Structure formats: structure tokens, C-alpha cells
Amino acid sequence: MNVSKKSAKNASNTPSHKPSNRALAMLASIIGRRHGIEVVFDAGVQTAATDGKKIYLPLISDLGNDDHVALIEGLLDHEAMHVRFTDFSVKLGTYGPIVATLTNLFEDVWGEREQAVVYPGCARNIRKSMQVMIEMGLYKGPDADISNEAPASILVNWLINGLLARWYGLDELQVFTAQYRVHVDAVLGKDLADEIWTIACKVDGISSTKESQKLALSIVNLLKKKAKEQPEQGQPQQGQPQQGQPQQGQPQQGQSQQNQSQRGQSQQGQSQQGQSQQGQSEQDQSEQGQSAQGQPSDAPSSPSALESILSATADQIAAGDMGTRICAALASEKKGGRASNIDPAELAVEMSGSAGGQMIRLRPRQKVDTALDERSRLRQEAAFTASRPIAVRLGNRLEDVLQARTDSVVLHKRSGRKLSSRRTPGIALGKLDVFRNEEEGLELDTAVSLLVDASGSMSDNFEGYRTGATDEGSRIVSALAVSIAASLALDKHSIPFEVACFGQFFVPQKLFDEPFRTLKTTYLAEYLGGTLTGCAVAKATTSLLSRPESRKVLVVITDGDPDNERTSAAMINECRMLGVEIALVFIGNDGVFFEDMLKKLDFKVSRATDASNLAKQFFEAVESCI
């Protein structure tokens, strides 16, 4: 459905302020929903994983910067690829760690290729995340001291950089590939390395997890074959690389020829003590001179290097799955790249965390007749009683705005399926165009979410003093009253809306597809503990973004005193960056620090210092969005 010109103008006026903090956990959940997949944060997992239905992520920080956002987008696009293409019936651990690692690698390559056909944007996101990881050092060439890297890790790193360089065309990966190739040739010999590369490039013709595993087995079987043939071909000559080490003369080695020769004697079990360095043939000396210049030998690989690769444990093999590397980047606190140092106390748990890792939990709503005590019942009645005069003051003004916006884009006719209750009184005057024609006209294409703070501090009155036995003058009663009044106006104009209360818990009181009468039968005025504003905003935004309407409005009514101001401000700003329009209404005189923080992000905060001007402040806040 098209958006009105005024809507487009409002959207273009969205502040362009770019914050230093981004709400990572919230963004992860939103991106997961974009893929139609639930994202679950689990303290028990070490890296990203999926069972084909959900994506499980380790704990990540609440807040990060734009580099972390790129990593999150790349990670979830990558895991969504696995959900779409991976055959989970194939058991990767059947043939050992090296086969599992290579299978993961090949599946990443063909899976990203196939995903790019359906979702070209995913390939761009993953490429961007790889560039960030290169800057952070998660994709790189061999270390200066290559002796610290196991032969299996050298092999896998070479294939990872080489195959991804072919697909994504990143120059840095090409450089890393060439650097690793020198050491692969030194470990395995040039001829065997060429054979492995030829097999690996067959990834261009596969399109299943099973075929990925077969390709991995082809390489491993080749290594096994060479390991068996090696003794028949004779032992490598003195000065040739052993144990996966580069040849003498490479800067990474740093070993003398004598030490290298001794290493070769020990590993091969040969007695070459009678052969001195000066007694080598001219051919040996020529080969040794090439090694001294960093040139790999074409000689067969040593049995020890092949056996090391074939028997390597998981911790001796480089990560073959891109998701594992991205998770490592998110967990990294290195300063080498552009990643910022995130406070470990602000970890995401489940949806998102704040205040030292607390989580906002979903609590089912209760029916009015199940209220726990008389005070709760009286509080409920007080909210509906207080809503009536507010509905008169607020309703008329809000309805005028809604009606003006709706009339400007909707055609009314004498026949149709949807009756406009606002226009029915005109029938007595002969005005029979009371039906709204949705096929020929446009409506106010907007969904509204009303989010009410129900934390313990909302039991105070506007001046900050505790209320009496009925809580009639409390902040929460006033906040609920104005939300009920607004709900009446929204319902009258058939604008989809939801109402939720939050504190330490999140309680959806009325869902989008439920009728207004749901509010009358739901227990609203329950105190919900702490004030996890950021987490509540994240949940409400997730619901809003699933709506088909072009414009989404989130109205937050709070006393402005969240448990974590920085996280909450980042969450609210992330909502705006995702296209949600935010209306903020503060009740009472608290939350000045939080208000200043929001104003620095170019948000307008409406503040009601007493119950009499709450309707006015609410209207002004909502009017600026609708």
C-alpha cells in the first residue's frame, strides 16, 4: 500500500544522528525475524549454531559500534544460509575432525553462492563482515613464527582464504592465500598441494551437504594415499622440511641448517650422522640453496606431516566455519581493529540484557477476576475511571488528527463493506457516504504500540510521594488511563494497535489482532519490579516490525528512570534506525539524566508534571509521529 505524501515527508525528516552505541542483541533478534527465524541467546553455546529452526548465539554485548553491527548482520545472514540449505541429517563428526572442518568450509562456499542468487544483499553483508574481520585480524596470513601453527591448521587456513578469495574477490584474502601457499608447499610438497587445490575447486559444482562431505573425504583420502606411498618413494633428503615446518632460510623458521637436519634425523628415524653438510652432493646443495631463498621443494611430504593432519584434533585445526570466526570477532576485545571495548557486565541474555545481565521475561497476562488482592482490583477500576475524562480531552484532539489524516487519503462511498462509525450520525442528515472503500482509497497505513512503564517507582504520585491505599493518584494509574483513552481513539478509526506493560517483566495486555474489549478483561495495573526499558522497547519493536503497515509508531510512557540509561537510549535509537517512529512521554520530575541523553540523540521528550496535563503531553508526542 502506498504512503501519503505527508508520511513520506515525515520519514525523510528522521534525524540522521549516528550514535556511538548500537543495540546489538536487539538488532540480532530483528534480523532473525527478517529471515523468519527465531534468534536465541544461550549462555551454554560457544559459537553460532542452528538446528534448522532456530539460530543459537552465544552471549554478545548489548552495545557495540557499526563494525559489530556488520558482524551481526553477516553472522545471521550466514546462519540463515545454513537453515535454508544445510542437510542436518548428515553427521559431520562421522569421519573425524579434519573431514568435519573441510565439510563446513565447502558448505560455506557453495551455500553462500546459492544464497546470493536468492538474497543478493546477504552476500554484501557477509563480504562486509569479512572486511571487518580482516581488520580485526580474524582473517590473516601466517604468523611470523609459523612453527606454532599445526600442519592441519596451515592447510585449512590456506583453503579458507583461497576459496573465499575466489568467491568474494577480496584482495587481502588473495595475499593471505599466497602467503599460506608457500608453507603448504613446504609441508606437503608442491605437487600434492596442486592436487588438493584441484579437488577443492570442485566446490563450484556441488550443491549439498552430502556432496561437501564427499569432497572433504576426497582430500583426506588423497592424504591417506600419499601417507602410504611415502615410505616406498624414499625418505626426504637432508635439508627438506619436516613436521610441517617451512624450509630453512624462511624468516618464519629462524632455525639453523644444523638444527633442521637434526630434526629430520629424529623424525625419520634414519642414521645420517656420517653425512656431513660439506659432504652433500652438488644437487643437494642446489636444493638447499633454493630453500634458503624461501622457495618450496617439489619433494614429497614427510609422513609425519601427513599423519599430523590426518590425526589432528579439533583444537589443532583452524576454524572451518565462517560463523565460528564471526563469533570470535564479536567476543574479541582486541584493539588492533576498529572494535570497541564493551563492558562485559552488559551482556545480552535471551532477548537483550541490561543492569549486569538481567533479562526481561515474558509474563502471561491475567484476567481481572484472578487479581491477587483488593488493592489491585481498585487500581484497575481507578485506571478505567480516570480514562473517561482523559478520553474526552485527548480523544477529541487525537480523533481530529486521525480523522484529518484518514479523510485526506480515504474515499467514502454509499456502499461498501466497512462502515465508518465517525460518519454514521450524518445519515440522519441525508449523508449516506458512510462506507470506506479500501480498494480505491488509501488509509492511514500505521500501526501503533503503546508501552507503559509498570515498574515499582510508578506507584509514586507525580511529585514522587507514595499514594494512598487505592493508588488512585499514582503514575501508573494515570499512565494506564491515558493509554486506555488513546486505545479508544485508535480502535474507533480501525488503526491496529497493541498495549503492553513492562518492568522487570514484559506483559502484553492487548495484541494487534485482538479487539479493544480485551483491555477490559485483562488485569493491567500490576507492578512488575525493575525498569528494563531497553529490553521492553526491543520486544515491542520486534512485534511492530512484523506488521504489514508502512508506518510504525511506538509510544513509551514512563517515569524516565530505567535501570540502564545507556542501553535503553541505544535501544530506542536503534528502533528509529529500523524505521520505527518514537513518541516519548515522561511522567513526573524524575529521569532528567535520561532525558538529556535522549535529547543528545535528537529525540523530543514530552513531560507531564501532573495528571492534568498528561493528556496534552501525550497528544503532542503522538501528533509529532502520526
MODAGI-V11320 format. One record per residue. N is the residue number from 1. RES is the residue in three letters. SS is DSSP state (H for helix, E for strand, - for the rest). PSI is psi in degrees with one decimal (* if undefined). D_CENTER is the distance of its C-alpha to the mean C-alpha in Angstrom with 2 decimals. Layout:
n,res,ss,psi,d_center
N,RES,SS,PSI,D_CENTER
N,RES,SS,PSI,D_CENTER
//
This chain:
n,res,ss,psi,d_center
1,MET,-,139.3,28.78
2,ASN,-,158.3,29.65
3,VAL,-,144.1,29.01
4,SER,-,162.0,32.05
5,LYS,H,-35.9,32.97
6,LYS,H,-37.6,32.46
7,SER,H,-44.3,28.91
8,ALA,H,-37.4,28.18
9,LYS,H,-43.9,29.87
10,ASN,H,-40.5,27.88
11,ALA,H,-37.3,24.59
12,SER,H,-18.5,25.94
13,ASN,-,5.9,26.85
14,THR,-,129.1,23.37
15,PRO,-,140.4,23.41
16,SER,-,12.3,21.93
17,HIS,-,131.3,21.42
18,LYS,-,113.2,18.60
19,PRO,-,161.6,17.58
20,SER,-,-25.5,17.22
21,ASN,-,134.3,14.52
22,ARG,E,145.1,11.08
23,ALA,E,91.7,9.37
24,LEU,H,-48.6,6.14
25,ALA,H,-40.7,6.13
26,MET,H,-44.2,7.29
27,LEU,H,-38.4,5.12
28,ALA,H,-43.3,2.36
29,SER,H,-39.5,6.03
30,ILE,H,-43.6,7.39
31,ILE,H,-39.3,6.02
32,GLY,H,-42.0,7.05
33,ARG,H,-34.3,10.16
34,ARG,H,-34.0,10.77
35,HIS,-,-2.6,11.29
36,GLY,-,27.2,13.28
37,ILE,-,138.7,11.51
38,GLU,E,133.0,10.95
39,VAL,E,127.0,8.13
40,VAL,E,125.8,10.28
41,PHE,E,127.0,10.18
42,ASP,-,119.1,13.49
43,ALA,-,-15.5,15.61
44,GLY,-,-5.1,17.68
45,VAL,-,147.8,15.51
46,GLN,-,-21.4,15.55
47,THR,-,172.6,13.13
48,ALA,-,142.8,10.78
49,ALA,E,160.2,13.05
50,THR,E,147.6,13.80
51,ASP,-,12.4,17.09
52,GLY,-,-10.7,16.96
53,LYS,-,-38.0,16.05
54,LYS,E,156.6,12.97
55,ILE,E,122.8,10.10
56,TYR,E,127.1,10.73
57,LEU,E,146.6,8.80
58,PRO,-,169.3,11.02
59,LEU,-,130.6,11.13
60,ILE,-,164.7,9.21
61,SER,E,148.3,10.79
62,ASP,-,-44.0,10.68
63,LEU,E,149.4,11.54
64,GLY,E,-166.6,11.31
65,ASN,-,-170.5,12.62
66,ASP,H,-27.4,12.07
67,ASP,H,-41.0,12.07
68,HIS,H,-35.8,9.07
69,VAL,H,-42.9,7.30
70,ALA,H,-39.2,8.93
71,LEU,H,-43.0,7.87
72,ILE,H,-46.6,4.06
73,GLU,H,-44.1,5.65
74,GLY,H,-40.5,8.27
75,LEU,H,-48.1,6.99
76,LEU,H,-34.3,5.85
77,ASP,H,-38.5,8.95
78,HIS,H,-46.1,10.85
79,GLU,H,-32.3,10.40
80,ALA,H,-31.8,11.21
81,MET,H,-44.0,14.21
82,HIS,H,-40.7,15.32
83,VAL,H,-38.8,15.24
84,ARG,H,-37.1,17.34
85,PHE,H,-22.9,19.71
86,THR,-,138.9,20.04
87,ASP,-,102.8,23.25
88,PHE,-,-4.3,22.51
89,SER,-,-16.1,26.27
90,VAL,-,121.3,26.69
91,LYS,-,111.9,26.89
92,LEU,H,-27.3,25.67
93,GLY,H,3.0,27.61
94,THR,H,-38.9,30.95
95,TYR,H,15.1,32.20
96,GLY,-,169.1,30.89
97,PRO,H,-40.8,28.12
98,ILE,H,-38.1,29.06
99,VAL,H,-41.6,29.04
100,ALA,H,-42.2,25.67
101,THR,H,-46.4,24.16
102,LEU,H,-35.9,25.82
103,THR,H,-45.0,24.86
104,ASN,H,-44.6,21.13
105,LEU,H,-48.9,21.78
106,PHE,H,-37.2,23.80
107,GLU,H,-37.4,21.41
108,ASP,H,-42.8,18.58
109,VAL,H,-53.0,21.13
110,TRP,H,-32.4,22.56
111,GLY,H,-43.9,19.39
112,GLU,H,-33.6,17.74
113,ARG,H,-46.7,21.19
114,GLU,H,-37.7,21.45
115,GLN,H,-36.2,18.00
116,ALA,H,-26.3,18.95
117,VAL,H,-39.1,22.00
118,VAL,H,-43.4,20.21
119,TYR,-,85.8,17.14
120,PRO,H,-30.9,18.23
121,GLY,H,-28.7,15.25
122,CYS,H,-41.0,13.07
123,ALA,H,-39.0,15.66
124,ARG,H,-42.0,15.51
125,ASN,H,-43.3,11.79
126,ILE,H,-39.9,12.40
127,ARG,H,-40.8,15.64
128,LYS,H,-40.4,14.25
129,SER,H,-33.4,11.93
130,MET,H,-37.3,15.19
131,GLN,H,-39.4,17.16
132,VAL,H,-43.5,15.16
133,MET,H,-33.1,15.69
134,ILE,H,-43.1,19.30
135,GLU,H,-31.0,19.76
136,MET,H,-8.0,18.43
137,GLY,-,13.5,20.81
138,LEU,-,-23.7,18.60
139,TYR,-,124.7,20.44
140,LYS,-,172.8,24.05
141,GLY,-,-178.3,27.66
142,PRO,-,149.1,29.81
143,ASP,-,161.8,30.62
144,ALA,-,-39.1,34.08
145,ASP,-,85.3,35.25
146,ILE,H,-15.6,34.42
147,SER,H,-18.2,36.48
148,ASN,H,-8.2,33.56
149,GLU,-,127.2,31.55
150,ALA,-,151.6,32.54
151,PRO,H,-39.8,33.83
152,ALA,H,-38.0,31.13
153,SER,H,-39.0,28.42
154,ILE,H,-45.7,30.36
155,LEU,H,-49.3,30.61
156,VAL,H,-42.0,26.94
157,ASN,H,-38.1,25.82
158,TRP,H,-46.9,28.41
159,LEU,H,-40.1,27.25
160,ILE,H,-53.4,23.52
161,ASN,H,-40.9,24.35
162,GLY,H,-47.0,27.05
163,LEU,H,-39.2,25.40
164,LEU,H,-32.5,22.20
165,ALA,H,-37.3,24.55
166,ARG,H,-37.1,26.45
167,TRP,H,-46.2,23.51
168,TYR,H,-12.8,21.57
169,GLY,-,32.7,24.72
170,LEU,-,123.2,23.55
171,ASP,H,-36.3,26.76
172,GLU,H,-39.7,25.45
173,LEU,H,-32.9,24.72
174,GLN,H,-41.7,28.24
175,VAL,H,-45.9,29.67
176,PHE,H,-38.3,27.93
177,THR,H,-46.6,29.18
178,ALA,H,-38.5,32.71
179,GLN,H,-41.6,32.65
180,TYR,H,-31.0,31.65
181,ARG,H,-36.4,34.17
182,VAL,H,-43.4,36.98
183,HIS,H,-31.0,36.15
184,VAL,H,-42.6,35.58
185,ASP,H,-36.7,39.03
186,ALA,H,-34.0,40.42
187,VAL,H,-44.9,39.06
188,LEU,H,-16.8,39.73
189,GLY,-,146.1,42.10
190,LYS,H,-42.4,41.61
191,ASP,H,-45.2,42.91
192,LEU,H,-38.9,40.58
193,ALA,H,-40.3,37.58
194,ASP,H,-41.3,38.62
195,GLU,H,-42.2,38.86
196,ILE,H,-42.6,35.38
197,TRP,H,-38.5,33.91
198,THR,H,-42.4,35.84
199,ILE,H,-44.7,34.43
200,ALA,H,-35.7,30.82
201,CYS,H,-10.6,31.18
202,LYS,H,-5.1,32.04
203,VAL,H,-23.0,28.28
204,ASP,H,-20.6,28.96
205,GLY,H,8.5,30.90
206,ILE,-,161.8,28.83
207,SER,-,35.9,26.40
208,SER,-,160.0,25.86
209,THR,H,-39.1,24.78
210,LYS,H,-42.7,28.47
211,GLU,H,-33.0,29.49
212,SER,H,-42.9,26.93
213,GLN,H,-39.9,28.57
214,LYS,H,-38.4,32.00
215,LEU,H,-41.6,31.23
216,ALA,H,-41.4,30.11
217,LEU,H,-32.4,33.32
218,SER,H,-42.2,35.35
219,ILE,H,-44.3,34.41
220,VAL,H,-40.3,35.00
221,ASN,H,-35.7,38.29
222,LEU,H,-43.2,39.35
223,LEU,H,-40.9,38.79
224,LYS,H,-41.4,40.79
225,LYS,H,-44.9,43.54
226,LYS,H,-34.9,43.81
227,ALA,H,-35.9,43.92
228,LYS,H,-35.3,46.88
229,GLU,H,-21.2,48.63
230,GLN,H,-47.9,48.30
231,PRO,H,-31.5,51.39
232,GLU,H,-25.0,53.51
233,GLN,H,-4.0,52.78
234,GLY,-,161.7,53.88
235,GLN,-,150.3,52.15
236,PRO,-,147.2,50.56
237,GLN,-,164.1,53.03
238,GLN,-,136.2,53.06
239,GLY,-,-8.7,50.57
240,GLN,-,158.3,47.97
241,PRO,-,144.3,44.42
242,GLN,-,154.3,43.93
243,GLN,-,34.7,41.09
244,GLY,-,15.5,38.43
245,GLN,-,146.7,39.65
246,PRO,-,159.8,40.21
247,GLN,-,165.0,43.89
248,GLN,-,142.5,46.11
249,GLY,-,-15.2,45.92
250,GLN,-,141.0,42.14
251,PRO,-,-26.3,40.87
252,GLN,-,-23.0,38.23
253,GLN,-,-57.3,40.93
254,GLY,-,17.4,43.29
255,GLN,-,152.4,45.78
256,SER,-,162.9,49.43
257,GLN,H,-35.9,51.08
258,GLN,H,-43.3,53.06
259,ASN,H,-38.6,50.03
260,GLN,H,-39.9,48.38
261,SER,H,-40.6,51.61
262,GLN,H,-37.9,51.87
263,ARG,H,-42.2,48.33
264,GLY,H,-36.4,49.31
265,GLN,H,-42.1,52.51
266,SER,H,-42.9,50.77
267,GLN,H,-36.3,48.10
268,GLN,H,-14.9,50.48
269,GLY,-,24.2,53.21
270,GLN,-,150.9,55.77
271,SER,-,100.5,58.71
272,GLN,-,21.2,58.80
273,GLN,-,-25.7,60.39
274,GLY,-,-10.6,63.51
275,GLN,-,111.2,61.71
276,SER,-,168.4,61.35
277,GLN,-,-38.4,59.26
278,GLN,-,-19.3,62.46
279,GLY,-,5.0,63.54
280,GLN,-,151.4,60.70
281,SER,-,164.4,61.67
282,GLU,H,-32.9,61.14
283,GLN,H,-43.3,58.50
284,ASP,H,-44.0,56.58
285,GLN,H,-36.8,56.88
286,SER,H,-44.6,55.61
287,GLU,H,-39.1,52.52
288,GLN,H,-36.5,51.97
289,GLY,H,-36.6,52.25
290,GLN,H,-40.9,49.50
291,SER,H,-36.9,47.26
292,ALA,H,-23.8,48.13
293,GLN,-,6.7,46.75
294,GLY,-,11.2,43.37
295,GLN,-,130.7,44.24
296,PRO,-,152.2,43.20
297,SER,-,152.0,45.94
298,ASP,-,4.9,46.30
299,ALA,-,155.5,47.64
300,PRO,-,154.8,46.12
301,SER,-,158.6,43.44
302,SER,-,145.6,44.60
303,PRO,H,-35.1,44.44
304,SER,H,-36.6,42.70
305,ALA,H,-43.4,39.73
306,LEU,H,-44.7,39.37
307,GLU,H,-34.6,39.77
308,SER,H,-40.8,37.18
309,ILE,H,-46.0,34.59
310,LEU,H,-29.8,35.63
311,SER,-,9.3,35.65
312,ALA,-,139.6,32.54
313,THR,-,168.6,30.37
314,ALA,H,-36.4,26.57
315,ASP,H,-5.5,26.51
316,GLN,H,3.4,28.87
317,ILE,-,136.8,26.69
318,ALA,-,150.4,23.93
319,ALA,-,123.5,20.48
320,GLY,-,-5.9,20.79
321,ASP,-,130.5,17.27
322,MET,H,-37.1,14.79
323,GLY,H,-36.7,11.85
324,THR,H,-40.8,14.07
325,ARG,H,-37.6,14.60
326,ILE,H,-41.4,11.08
327,CYS,H,-37.8,10.69
328,ALA,H,-37.2,14.06
329,ALA,H,-40.7,13.13
330,LEU,H,-32.7,10.49
331,ALA,H,-10.8,13.32
332,SER,-,143.7,15.94
333,GLU,-,23.1,18.05
334,LYS,-,146.4,20.14
335,LYS,-,-0.8,21.69
336,GLY,-,-34.2,22.64
337,GLY,-,-155.0,19.73
338,ARG,-,7.4,18.29
339,ALA,-,142.3,15.83
340,SER,-,161.3,16.92
341,ASN,-,113.5,18.09
342,ILE,-,137.8,15.99
343,ASP,-,117.4,18.08
344,PRO,-,-15.1,17.58
345,ALA,-,-16.1,18.84
346,GLU,-,63.9,15.74
347,LEU,E,146.3,13.55
348,ALA,-,134.7,11.14
349,VAL,-,124.0,13.06
350,GLU,-,-105.5,12.37
351,MET,-,-56.0,10.80
352,SER,-,154.2,11.05
353,GLY,E,161.6,14.01
354,SER,E,171.3,16.76
355,ALA,-,56.3,20.36
356,GLY,-,28.2,20.18
357,GLY,-,12.2,17.66
358,GLN,E,160.5,19.06
359,MET,E,150.0,17.21
360,ILE,-,126.0,18.13
361,ARG,E,144.5,19.60
362,LEU,E,126.1,20.54
363,ARG,-,126.9,24.33
364,PRO,-,144.6,26.36
365,ARG,-,159.2,28.73
366,GLN,-,152.2,32.42
367,LYS,E,154.6,35.45
368,VAL,H,-37.8,37.93
369,ASP,H,-2.1,40.62
370,THR,H,10.8,38.59
371,ALA,-,143.9,38.37
372,LEU,-,-27.4,39.24
373,ASP,-,170.6,41.94
374,GLU,H,-35.4,44.25
375,ARG,H,-38.5,42.50
376,SER,H,-41.4,39.29
377,ARG,H,-42.2,41.39
378,LEU,H,-37.4,43.11
379,ARG,H,-38.7,39.86
380,GLN,H,-46.4,38.69
381,GLU,H,-38.2,42.00
382,ALA,H,-37.3,41.94
383,ALA,H,-45.0,38.62
384,PHE,H,-36.2,40.05
385,THR,H,-44.6,43.37
386,ALA,H,-22.8,41.84
387,SER,H,-23.3,39.79
388,ARG,H,-54.0,43.01
389,PRO,H,-32.4,44.30
390,ILE,H,-39.6,40.82
391,ALA,H,-34.9,40.45
392,VAL,H,-48.8,43.70
393,ARG,H,-44.2,42.77
394,LEU,H,-42.5,39.16
395,GLY,H,-46.4,39.61
396,ASN,H,-44.7,42.23
397,ARG,H,-43.8,40.35
398,LEU,H,-39.2,36.97
399,GLU,H,-38.5,38.71
400,ASP,H,-42.0,40.57
401,VAL,H,-47.2,37.37
402,LEU,H,-41.8,35.77
403,GLN,H,-41.0,39.05
404,ALA,H,-43.3,39.53
405,ARG,H,-40.0,36.13
406,THR,H,-44.8,36.66
407,ASP,H,-29.4,40.27
408,SER,-,-15.3,39.38
409,VAL,-,-2.8,37.32
410,VAL,-,136.8,38.77
411,LEU,E,132.4,42.10
412,HIS,E,135.5,44.37
413,LYS,E,173.8,47.00
414,ARG,-,-7.6,49.78
415,SER,-,153.7,48.16
416,GLY,-,-171.9,44.72
417,ARG,-,-20.6,42.55
418,LYS,E,114.0,40.84
419,LEU,E,133.3,43.21
420,SER,-,107.5,42.50
421,SER,-,-27.3,43.64
422,ARG,-,-28.7,43.97
423,ARG,-,-6.6,46.63
424,THR,H,-34.0,48.62
425,PRO,H,-22.1,51.15
426,GLY,H,-11.0,52.28
427,ILE,H,-38.1,53.76
428,ALA,H,-23.3,56.79
429,LEU,H,6.9,57.36
430,GLY,-,7.3,57.15
431,LYS,-,103.6,53.63
432,LEU,-,3.3,52.30
433,ASP,-,71.0,49.15
434,VAL,-,6.3,46.93
435,PHE,E,133.6,44.52
436,ARG,E,125.5,41.20
437,ASN,E,104.9,40.70
438,GLU,-,-16.6,37.00
439,GLU,-,-30.7,37.79
440,GLU,-,-12.1,39.75
441,GLY,-,176.3,38.08
442,LEU,-,144.8,34.77
443,GLU,-,174.9,33.49
444,LEU,-,95.9,31.43
445,ASP,-,72.0,28.15
446,THR,E,141.3,26.22
447,ALA,E,140.7,24.37
448,VAL,E,134.2,24.64
449,SER,E,125.2,22.97
450,LEU,E,118.0,25.19
451,LEU,E,115.9,23.63
452,VAL,E,126.6,26.43
453,ASP,E,122.1,26.44
454,ALA,-,32.6,28.43
455,SER,-,170.2,28.25
456,GLY,H,-33.9,31.49
457,SER,H,-15.4,32.39
458,MET,H,-5.1,32.61
459,SER,H,-14.1,35.82
460,ASP,E,162.6,37.51
461,ASN,-,-173.3,39.39
462,PHE,-,-30.0,38.76
463,GLU,-,-4.9,40.80
464,GLY,-,2.4,38.94
465,TYR,-,149.7,41.67
466,ARG,E,146.8,41.34
467,THR,-,179.6,42.64
468,GLY,-,-161.5,45.37
469,ALA,-,-29.6,45.44
470,THR,-,-8.2,43.99
471,ASP,-,26.2,41.22
472,GLU,-,-35.4,42.61
473,GLY,-,17.3,41.92
474,SER,-,163.2,38.55
475,ARG,H,-38.6,35.41
476,ILE,H,-37.5,33.66
477,VAL,H,-42.6,36.59
478,SER,H,-41.3,36.57
479,ALA,H,-43.2,32.82
480,LEU,H,-37.9,33.13
481,ALA,H,-44.3,36.29
482,VAL,H,-31.6,34.76
483,SER,H,-36.3,31.82
484,ILE,H,-43.0,34.42
485,ALA,H,-42.4,36.49
486,ALA,H,-36.4,33.61
487,SER,H,-38.8,32.77
488,LEU,H,-45.0,36.37
489,ALA,H,-41.8,36.18
490,LEU,H,-41.5,32.94
491,ASP,H,-37.7,34.35
492,LYS,H,-29.9,37.61
493,HIS,-,15.6,35.95
494,SER,-,33.5,33.78
495,ILE,-,120.6,30.58
496,PRO,-,133.9,27.80
497,PHE,E,160.4,26.57
498,GLU,E,158.8,25.20
499,VAL,E,133.4,26.09
500,ALA,E,148.6,24.30
501,CYS,E,151.9,25.35
502,PHE,E,156.8,23.39
503,GLY,-,-111.6,24.24
504,GLN,-,-15.9,23.06
505,PHE,E,163.6,22.60
506,PHE,E,120.0,21.32
507,VAL,E,107.7,24.10
508,PRO,E,115.7,23.93
509,GLN,E,-34.5,27.58
510,LYS,E,124.7,27.70
511,LEU,-,166.0,25.29
512,PHE,-,-42.1,25.38
513,ASP,-,8.3,27.65
514,GLU,-,152.5,30.01
515,PRO,-,164.7,33.29
516,PHE,-,-34.7,34.21
517,ARG,H,-15.5,36.58
518,THR,H,-36.3,33.68
519,LEU,H,-31.2,33.60
520,LYS,H,-23.3,37.27
521,THR,H,0.7,36.87
522,THR,E,138.6,33.77
523,TYR,-,111.8,34.14
524,LEU,-,-47.2,32.40
525,ALA,-,62.0,33.73
526,GLU,-,131.9,32.26
527,TYR,-,131.2,31.28
528,LEU,-,27.1,27.87
529,GLY,-,-137.5,27.99
530,GLY,-,-176.2,25.71
531,THR,-,81.1,23.76
532,LEU,-,68.8,19.97
533,THR,H,-46.5,19.67
534,GLY,H,-43.4,16.10
535,CYS,H,-41.3,14.96
536,ALA,H,-41.6,17.39
537,VAL,H,-39.4,16.30
538,ALA,H,-44.9,12.70
539,LYS,H,-43.6,14.41
540,ALA,H,-39.3,16.92
541,THR,H,-39.6,14.64
542,THR,H,-41.6,12.80
543,SER,H,-42.1,16.39
544,LEU,H,-42.9,17.60
545,LEU,H,-13.5,15.23
546,SER,-,-6.7,16.48
547,ARG,-,150.0,19.97
548,PRO,-,-13.7,21.94
549,GLU,-,148.8,23.58
550,SER,-,-36.6,23.15
551,ARG,E,139.2,23.05
552,LYS,E,129.3,21.17
553,VAL,E,129.4,22.63
554,LEU,E,121.5,21.51
555,VAL,E,119.5,24.49
556,VAL,E,120.3,24.05
557,ILE,E,115.7,27.36
558,THR,E,164.6,27.43
559,ASP,-,1.4,29.79
560,GLY,-,26.9,27.31
561,ASP,-,68.7,27.10
562,PRO,-,162.4,23.58
563,ASP,-,-29.7,23.12
564,ASN,-,101.8,20.76
565,GLU,H,-42.1,21.49
566,ARG,H,-45.2,19.10
567,THR,H,-42.9,15.97
568,SER,H,-42.5,17.41
569,ALA,H,-40.0,18.26
570,ALA,H,-39.6,14.82
571,MET,H,-46.0,13.45
572,ILE,H,-42.2,16.41
573,ASN,H,-35.0,16.08
574,GLU,H,-37.8,12.47
575,CYS,H,-46.5,14.09
576,ARG,H,-40.0,16.76
577,MET,H,-23.4,14.67
578,LEU,-,1.7,13.23
579,GLY,-,6.6,16.92
580,VAL,E,134.1,17.97
581,GLU,E,131.4,21.33
582,ILE,E,129.5,21.85
583,ALA,E,124.2,25.26
584,LEU,E,122.4,25.85
585,VAL,E,115.4,29.05
586,PHE,E,138.3,30.13
587,ILE,E,127.8,32.97
588,GLY,-,-166.2,35.55
589,ASN,-,4.8,35.86
590,ASP,-,175.8,33.01
591,GLY,-,27.9,29.67
592,VAL,H,-41.2,31.24
593,PHE,H,-43.7,28.93
594,PHE,H,-38.7,25.81
595,GLU,H,-43.7,27.55
596,ASP,H,-38.6,28.29
597,MET,H,-42.2,24.70
598,LEU,H,-37.5,23.66
599,LYS,H,-32.4,26.63
600,LYS,H,-21.8,25.59
601,LEU,-,13.2,22.47
602,ASP,-,29.6,25.03
603,PHE,-,146.6,24.71
604,LYS,-,129.4,27.96
605,VAL,E,123.6,28.70
606,SER,E,131.2,31.61
607,ARG,E,127.5,33.45
608,ALA,E,116.2,36.00
609,THR,-,-7.6,38.47
610,ASP,-,166.0,40.46
611,ALA,H,-27.3,40.34
612,SER,H,-29.3,42.63
613,ASN,H,11.3,40.28
614,LEU,H,-43.8,37.05
615,ALA,H,-40.4,37.57
616,LYS,H,-46.9,38.24
617,GLN,H,-37.6,35.14
618,PHE,H,-46.3,32.96
619,PHE,H,-45.3,34.57
620,GLU,H,-38.0,34.11
621,ALA,H,-44.0,30.42
622,VAL,H,-38.3,29.85
623,GLU,H,-34.9,32.30
624,SER,-,-18.3,30.36
625,CYS,-,-38.0,27.40
626,ILE,-,*,29.25
//
